[in-house]
Amino acid sequence: MKILVIGKGAREHAVARALAKNEREPLIYVLPGNAGTGREFFNVKIPIDDRERILDFVKNEGIDLVFIGDEKETAEGLADDLRRLRVPVFAPSWKAAKLDQNRVALNRFFDRYKIPTSAHRTFDTYRDFEEGVGAFGFPALVRLGTKQRGDTYIVTSPIEALTVAQKMFLEDPNNQVILEEYIPCHPATVVCLVDNNAIIPVQTSREYYKGGNGLALEGLGAYSPNVLFFDSEERLLRRIYDVILLPILEGFLDENLNYNGILEITMAVDENGAPKVLDMDFNLDDLQASSFLPRLSTDFLHVVDASMNDQIDSLPIDVSDGASVSVVVADKEFPETPAEKRLIEGLEKLQGVHVHHNDTRLADDEVLSDGNRFITITATAPTIEEAKKRAYLELEKLDIDDSMYLMDVAEEV
């Protein structure tokens, strides 16, 4: 069996490893991949946006399954092109991916199906934004209508909000800008498996972010399971299932999204246990893949097959007991991308942890950085405290100039 994984981050590294565990011992290709996937599998040196060459590779190599991690390619219809070739694909359709990548459309979806979310308003012009800038008080969130890196800001005053919005409108007059209620909370992410018959929550976690200059940055650390679920997991999950997950599935079916895959739902849970959706992604991100897949006991290829065939509710999904803590090593100026490539040393010293490469490449058998996030280390253990100690102990063995990692992951546990 031949499987192609499309993408170049820690998600694709974790997915390739999980798929390789199948008893059929599939041959795994990763396009374009990174230094980690290049050492363990077969990297394909085709640009990720070269659609014609990707389709030719799939046909000529006789690929049996394609897993698309890269969101940009799914939003541009790669999965649909592959399905037209009758190649099984685990990725959202173009229609679903367009919803995933457009926050304005996603908020309207939440509103249509009465899914609780933070209060929000969408503006088409800077002048309209000026008039509505104080709608939710401060602090507040200012977000670009389409998802991309660096698209969300936490603002604490009208002047700050107007400055961010003006920048977004100046970058493209056709941009839509969202003003959103800021909810102080203990955030939770729920990972779900989805098909046309069922939506099944399989992991709870909390992500940690590096902030600065108002920018709400991508996650650089996570732990699982989330402390919110320790004492009342069944009751809280049941509430989330009833008021969020079932309406999402109903909406997918009503709108003929034909969604078979993974959902990652980030939510706020207030002191009364009432959840509100903050964001939803139609895939695993790097952190969730790095923390969830090492704990998944059920064969991941069986999970993929079951989801694609609308049988996910008939497959027992087993996640190992215990906990995981994931920490990302990034450039010290993150989210800026360094002009220089960093030499990543010490990987061979790491023991007892899962190591997934983010933005790396091989050069004369040396591992170099190829972006602003380098390595994700995930430790698993019976408790979060033990996993945290193990992760940070191993992180000290890495030698990467001008790098950083968060020190507060799971500190409240």
C-alpha positions as CSV (number, residue, x, y, z in Angstrom):
1,M,0.0,0.0,0.0
2,K,1.3,3.5,-0.9
3,I,0.2,6.6,1.1
4,L,1.0,10.2,0.2
5,V,0.9,12.8,3.0
6,I,0.9,16.4,1.8
7,G,2.4,19.1,3.9
8,K,5.7,20.0,5.6
9,G,5.1,20.5,9.3
10,A,4.9,18.6,12.6
11,R,1.4,17.5,11.7
12,E,2.5,15.7,8.6
13,H,5.4,14.1,10.5
14,A,3.1,12.8,13.2
15,V,0.5,11.7,10.7
16,A,3.1,9.8,8.6
17,R,4.3,8.0,11.8
18,A,0.8,7.1,12.8
19,L,-0.1,5.7,9.4
20,A,3.1,3.7,9.2
21,K,2.1,1.6,12.2
22,N,-0.5,-0.2,10.2
23,E,0.0,-4.0,9.8
24,R,0.1,-3.6,6.1
25,E,3.4,-1.7,6.5
26,P,2.5,1.0,3.9
27,L,5.1,2.9,1.9
28,I,4.8,6.5,3.1
29,Y,5.6,9.5,0.9
30,V,5.6,13.1,2.2
31,L,5.3,16.0,-0.1
32,P,7.4,18.2,0.3
33,G,8.1,17.0,3.9
34,N,10.9,18.1,6.3
35,A,14.1,16.8,7.7
36,G,12.3,14.5,10.1
37,T,10.1,12.9,7.4
38,G,13.1,12.7,5.0
39,R,15.0,10.6,7.5
40,E,12.1,8.2,8.2
41,F,10.1,8.2,5.0
42,F,10.4,9.3,1.4
43,N,10.1,13.1,0.7
44,V,8.8,14.1,-2.7
45,K,10.6,17.1,-4.1
46,I,7.6,18.7,-5.8
47,P,6.4,22.2,-4.9
48,I,3.3,22.0,-2.8
49,D,1.5,24.4,-5.2
50,D,2.4,22.5,-8.4
51,R,-1.0,20.8,-8.9
52,E,-0.3,19.2,-12.2
53,R,2.9,17.5,-11.0
54,I,1.2,16.3,-7.8
55,L,-1.6,14.7,-9.7
56,D,0.9,13.1,-12.1
57,F,2.9,11.7,-9.2
58,V,-0.2,10.2,-7.6
59,K,-1.2,8.5,-10.9
60,N,2.2,7.3,-11.9
61,E,3.1,5.9,-8.5
62,G,-0.2,4.2,-8.0
63,I,-0.9,6.0,-4.7
64,D,-3.7,4.3,-2.7
65,L,-4.5,7.0,-0.2
66,V,-3.7,10.8,0.1
67,F,-3.8,12.7,3.5
68,I,-3.7,16.4,2.9
69,G,-2.5,18.5,5.8
70,D,-1.9,21.8,4.0
71,E,-5.0,23.9,4.4
72,K,-4.2,26.2,1.5
73,E,-4.2,23.3,-1.0
74,T,-7.5,21.9,0.3
75,A,-9.1,25.4,0.0
76,E,-7.9,25.4,-3.6
77,G,-9.6,22.1,-4.4
78,L,-6.8,19.6,-4.4
79,A,-8.9,17.0,-2.6
80,D,-11.6,17.3,-5.3
81,D,-9.1,16.9,-8.1
82,L,-7.8,13.7,-6.5
83,R,-11.3,12.4,-6.0
84,R,-12.0,12.9,-9.7
85,L,-9.1,10.6,-10.3
86,R,-10.9,8.1,-8.0
87,V,-8.1,8.3,-5.4
88,P,-9.2,8.0,-1.8
89,V,-8.5,11.3,0.0
90,F,-8.6,12.2,3.7
91,A,-9.2,15.9,3.5
92,P,-12.0,18.4,3.3
93,S,-13.8,19.0,0.0
94,W,-13.4,22.5,-1.6
95,K,-16.7,23.5,-0.2
96,A,-15.9,22.5,3.3
97,A,-12.4,24.0,3.1
98,K,-13.8,27.4,1.9
99,L,-15.9,27.5,5.1
100,D,-12.9,26.5,7.1
101,Q,-10.7,29.4,5.7
102,N,-13.3,32.1,6.0
103,R,-14.1,33.4,9.5
104,V,-17.0,35.5,8.3
105,A,-18.7,32.4,6.7
106,L,-17.9,30.3,9.8
107,N,-19.5,32.9,12.1
108,R,-22.6,32.9,9.9
109,F,-22.6,29.1,10.1
110,F,-22.5,29.2,13.9
111,D,-25.4,31.8,13.9
112,R,-27.6,29.7,11.5
113,Y,-27.4,26.6,13.7
114,K,-27.5,28.5,17.0
115,I,-24.1,27.3,18.1
116,P,-22.9,29.4,21.1
117,T,-19.9,31.6,20.2
118,S,-18.4,34.9,21.2
119,A,-20.4,38.0,20.1
120,H,-19.0,39.4,16.8
121,R,-19.6,42.0,14.1
122,T,-18.2,42.0,10.6
123,F,-17.2,45.2,8.8
124,D,-16.7,45.8,5.1
125,T,-15.1,49.2,5.3
126,Y,-12.9,51.1,7.7
127,R,-15.6,53.8,8.1
128,D,-18.1,51.3,9.3
129,F,-15.5,49.9,11.7
130,E,-14.9,53.3,13.1
131,E,-18.6,53.6,13.9
132,G,-18.8,50.2,15.6
133,V,-15.4,50.0,17.3
134,G,-16.8,50.1,20.9
135,A,-19.5,47.5,20.4
136,F,-18.0,45.0,22.9
137,G,-15.9,47.2,25.1
138,F,-12.2,46.4,25.7
139,P,-10.2,44.3,25.6
140,A,-11.6,42.9,22.3
141,L,-10.4,40.9,19.4
142,V,-9.8,42.3,15.9
143,R,-9.6,39.5,13.3
144,L,-9.1,39.3,9.6
145,G,-12.1,37.7,7.8
146,T,-10.0,35.1,6.2
147,K,-7.7,32.8,8.2
148,Q,-4.0,33.2,7.9
149,R,-1.0,33.5,10.2
150,G,-1.0,36.7,12.2
151,D,-4.6,37.4,11.6
152,T,-5.9,38.0,15.2
153,Y,-5.0,40.8,17.6
154,I,-6.0,41.5,21.2
155,V,-6.7,45.2,21.5
156,T,-7.2,47.2,24.7
157,S,-8.4,50.6,23.4
158,P,-10.3,52.1,20.5
159,I,-7.1,53.7,19.1
160,E,-5.4,50.3,19.1
161,A,-8.4,48.6,17.4
162,L,-8.6,51.3,14.7
163,T,-4.9,51.1,14.0
164,V,-5.1,47.3,13.4
165,A,-8.3,47.5,11.3
166,Q,-6.8,50.3,9.2
167,K,-3.8,48.2,8.5
168,M,-6.0,45.2,7.5
169,F,-8.1,47.4,5.1
170,L,-5.0,49.0,3.6
171,E,-3.5,45.6,2.8
172,D,-6.5,44.8,0.7
173,P,-9.6,47.1,0.4
174,N,-11.7,43.9,-0.2
175,N,-10.7,42.5,3.2
176,Q,-13.5,42.0,5.8
177,V,-12.6,42.7,9.4
178,I,-14.2,41.1,12.4
179,L,-14.6,42.8,15.8
180,E,-15.2,40.2,18.5
181,E,-15.9,40.0,22.2
182,Y,-12.9,39.0,24.3
183,I,-13.8,36.2,26.7
184,P,-11.4,35.8,29.6
185,C,-11.4,32.1,30.3
186,H,-9.6,28.8,30.6
187,P,-9.6,27.8,26.9
188,A,-10.2,24.2,25.8
189,T,-9.7,22.5,22.5
190,V,-11.7,19.4,21.6
191,V,-10.6,17.1,18.8
192,C,-13.4,15.2,17.1
193,L,-13.6,12.5,14.4
194,V,-16.4,13.2,12.0
195,D,-18.3,11.5,9.1
196,N,-21.9,11.9,7.8
197,N,-23.3,9.8,10.6
198,A,-21.4,10.8,13.7
199,I,-19.2,13.3,15.5
200,I,-17.0,11.8,18.2
201,P,-14.9,13.8,20.7
202,V,-11.5,12.0,21.2
203,Q,-9.2,14.5,23.0
204,T,-9.4,17.6,25.2
205,S,-6.4,19.8,25.5
206,R,-5.2,23.3,26.2
207,E,-2.9,25.3,24.0
208,Y,-0.4,28.0,25.1
209,Y,0.5,31.1,23.0
210,K,3.3,33.6,22.9
211,G,2.0,37.2,22.8
212,G,3.5,40.5,21.9
213,N,2.5,43.8,20.4
214,G,-1.2,42.8,20.6
215,L,-0.7,39.9,18.3
216,A,-2.4,36.7,19.4
217,L,0.1,34.1,18.1
218,E,-0.2,30.5,17.2
219,G,0.2,27.8,19.8
220,L,3.7,27.0,21.0
221,G,2.7,24.4,23.6
222,A,-0.2,22.2,24.8
223,Y,-1.2,19.6,27.3
224,S,-3.9,16.9,27.3
225,P,-6.3,16.1,28.8
226,N,-7.5,19.6,29.8
227,V,-7.8,20.2,33.5
228,L,-11.3,21.5,33.0
229,F,-12.4,17.9,32.4
230,F,-10.7,16.3,35.3
231,D,-13.6,16.3,37.8
232,S,-16.6,16.5,35.5
233,E,-15.5,15.2,32.2
234,E,-18.7,13.3,31.4
235,R,-21.0,16.2,32.4
236,L,-19.1,18.9,30.5
237,L,-18.5,16.8,27.5
238,R,-22.2,15.9,27.4
239,R,-23.1,19.6,27.4
240,I,-20.6,20.4,24.7
241,Y,-21.9,17.5,22.7
242,D,-25.5,18.7,23.0
243,V,-25.1,22.4,22.3
244,I,-22.0,22.4,20.0
245,L,-21.1,19.1,18.4
246,L,-24.6,17.9,17.4
247,P,-25.6,21.3,15.9
248,I,-22.3,21.3,13.9
249,L,-23.0,17.8,12.5
250,E,-26.6,18.9,11.7
251,G,-25.2,22.0,9.8
252,F,-22.7,19.9,7.9
253,L,-25.5,17.6,6.7
254,D,-28.0,20.4,6.0
255,E,-25.4,22.2,3.8
256,N,-24.2,19.0,2.1
257,L,-20.6,19.5,3.1
258,N,-20.1,15.7,3.0
259,Y,-17.4,16.1,5.7
260,N,-15.3,13.1,6.6
261,G,-12.3,14.0,8.7
262,I,-11.1,15.7,11.9
263,L,-12.5,18.8,13.6
264,E,-10.5,20.8,16.1
265,I,-12.8,23.1,18.1
266,T,-11.4,25.7,20.4
267,M,-13.8,27.0,23.0
268,A,-14.2,29.1,26.1
269,V,-15.8,27.5,29.2
270,D,-17.0,30.0,31.8
271,E,-17.3,29.5,35.5
272,N,-20.7,27.9,35.1
273,G,-19.4,25.3,32.7
274,A,-21.1,27.0,29.7
275,P,-19.1,26.5,26.5
276,K,-18.7,29.0,23.6
277,V,-16.9,28.3,20.3
278,L,-13.9,30.6,19.7
279,D,-12.6,28.9,16.6
280,M,-13.0,25.7,14.5
281,D,-10.5,24.1,12.2
282,F,-11.2,21.3,9.7
283,N,-8.0,19.5,10.5
284,L,-5.5,18.8,13.2
285,D,-2.9,21.6,13.7
286,D,0.7,20.8,14.4
287,L,0.3,20.8,18.2
288,Q,-2.8,18.7,18.3
289,A,-1.4,16.1,15.9
290,S,1.8,15.9,18.0
291,S,-0.1,15.4,21.2
292,F,-3.0,13.3,20.1
293,L,-1.6,10.8,17.6
294,P,1.1,9.4,20.0
295,R,-1.7,8.6,22.5
296,L,-4.1,7.1,19.9
297,S,-4.1,3.3,20.5
298,T,-6.5,2.5,17.7
299,D,-4.8,2.1,14.3
300,F,-4.9,5.5,12.7
301,L,-5.3,4.0,9.2
302,H,-8.4,2.2,10.5
303,V,-9.7,5.5,11.8
304,V,-9.1,7.1,8.4
305,D,-10.8,4.3,6.6
306,A,-13.8,4.3,8.9
307,S,-14.3,8.0,8.6
308,M,-14.1,8.0,4.8
309,N,-16.7,5.2,4.7
310,D,-19.1,6.8,7.2
311,Q,-18.4,4.1,9.8
312,I,-16.6,6.0,12.5
313,D,-19.4,5.3,15.1
314,S,-18.8,1.5,14.6
315,L,-15.0,1.7,15.3
316,P,-13.9,1.6,19.0
317,I,-11.6,4.6,19.4
318,D,-9.1,4.0,22.2
319,V,-6.8,6.7,23.5
320,S,-4.2,5.6,26.0
321,D,-4.7,6.6,29.7
322,G,-2.4,9.2,31.0
323,A,-1.3,12.6,29.7
324,S,0.8,14.4,27.1
325,V,2.7,17.7,27.1
326,S,3.9,19.2,23.9
327,V,6.4,22.1,23.6
328,V,7.6,23.8,20.4
329,V,11.1,25.2,20.0
330,A,10.9,28.3,17.9
331,D,13.0,31.3,16.8
332,K,13.6,33.7,19.6
333,E,12.0,36.5,17.5
334,F,8.9,34.3,16.7
335,P,6.6,35.0,14.8
336,E,9.3,36.7,12.7
337,T,11.1,34.3,10.3
338,P,14.9,34.5,10.6
339,A,16.9,35.2,7.5
340,E,19.6,32.7,8.6
341,K,19.1,29.0,8.8
342,R,19.7,27.6,12.3
343,L,21.7,24.4,12.8
344,I,19.6,22.1,15.0
345,E,21.8,19.9,17.1
346,G,21.2,17.5,20.0
347,L,18.3,15.5,18.4
348,E,20.2,12.2,18.8
349,K,20.4,12.8,22.6
350,L,16.6,12.9,23.1
351,Q,15.1,9.9,24.8
352,G,11.6,8.8,25.8
353,V,9.8,11.5,23.9
354,H,8.1,12.0,20.6
355,V,10.1,14.4,18.3
356,H,8.2,16.0,15.4
357,H,9.9,18.4,13.0
358,N,8.2,21.7,12.1
359,D,10.1,23.9,9.7
360,T,13.3,22.0,9.0
361,R,15.3,20.7,6.0
362,L,18.3,18.4,5.5
363,A,21.6,19.8,4.1
364,D,24.5,17.3,3.9
365,D,22.8,15.2,6.6
366,E,22.6,18.2,8.9
367,V,19.2,19.4,10.2
368,L,18.7,23.1,9.5
369,S,15.7,25.4,10.3
370,D,13.5,26.4,7.4
371,G,11.0,28.7,9.1
372,N,10.3,30.1,12.5
373,R,9.2,26.9,14.3
374,F,11.8,24.2,14.5
375,I,10.9,21.1,16.6
376,T,7.9,19.9,18.7
377,I,8.7,17.6,21.6
378,T,5.8,15.6,23.1
379,A,6.2,13.6,26.4
380,T,3.6,11.1,27.5
381,A,3.3,9.9,31.1
382,P,0.7,8.7,33.6
383,T,0.2,12.3,34.8
384,I,0.6,15.8,33.3
385,E,3.1,16.7,36.0
386,E,5.3,13.7,35.0
387,A,4.9,14.5,31.3
388,K,5.8,18.1,31.8
389,K,9.0,17.2,33.7
390,R,10.1,14.8,31.0
391,A,9.5,17.2,28.2
392,Y,11.4,20.0,29.8
393,L,14.3,17.7,30.8
394,E,14.7,16.6,27.2
395,L,14.3,20.1,25.8
396,E,17.5,21.1,27.6
397,K,19.5,18.7,25.4
398,L,18.8,20.6,22.2
399,D,21.3,23.1,20.9
400,I,19.8,25.7,18.6
401,D,21.2,29.2,18.4
402,D,18.8,32.1,19.0
403,S,15.9,29.8,19.9
404,M,13.2,29.8,22.6
405,Y,10.4,27.8,24.0
406,L,7.6,28.6,26.5
407,M,8.3,27.7,30.1
408,D,4.7,27.8,31.4
409,V,3.0,24.9,29.6
410,A,0.7,23.1,32.0
411,E,2.0,25.2,34.9
412,E,-1.5,25.5,36.5
413,V,-1.9,21.7,36.7
